Amino acid sequence: MLAQAKTKEEYKKLMAEMLSSLDSKSEDEKSLTSSIKTVDVADDTTSVTITRTKK
């Protein structure tokens, strides 16, 4: 799915959609939240950190 992304913006949007899907399928969907942090570390390299925390 992420391979479809042609730009960083599309990639970030797809990541957000995937995380939203995971959050809504969790056993206790109101107890967890996810966030994405992306950092460009080199010309064609991006570091992605996904954090899931309890509300």
C-alpha positions in Angstrom: 0.0 0.0 0.0 2.7 2.5 0.9 4.6 1.7 -2.3 1.8 3.5 -4.1 2.8 6.8 -2.7 4.6 9.0 -5.2 5.3 12.0 -2.8 6.1 12.4 0.9 2.6 14.0 1.3 0.9 10.9 -0.2 3.1 8.6 2.0 2.2 10.5 5.2 -1.5 10.4 4.2 -1.4 6.7 3.7 0.4 6.1 7.0 -2.3 8.1 8.8 -5.0 6.1 7.2 -3.4 2.9 8.1 -2.9 4.0 11.7 -6.5 5.1 11.9 -7.6 1.7 10.7 -5.4 0.0 13.4 -6.8 2.3 16.1 -10.4 1.5 15.1 -9.8 -2.2 15.1 -8.1 -2.3 18.6 -9.9 -4.2 21.3 -10.6 -1.1 23.3 -10.6 1.5 20.6 -11.0 4.4 22.9 -7.9 3.6 25.0 -5.2 3.9 22.3 -4.1 6.6 20.0 -1.4 6.6 17.4 0.8 9.3 16.1 3.4 9.6 13.2 6.6 11.6 13.2 8.6 11.8 10.1 12.1 13.2 9.9 14.2 13.6 6.7 17.6 12.2 7.6 19.2 12.2 4.1 18.4 13.0 0.5 16.1 10.1 -0.2 15.8 8.7 3.4 13.0 9.4 5.8 12.8 8.2 9.4 9.3 7.3 10.5 8.4 6.9 14.1 5.0 5.4 15.0 3.9 5.9 18.6 0.9 4.2 20.2 -0.2 5.5 23.6 -3.0 5.0 26.0 -5.3 8.0 26.3 
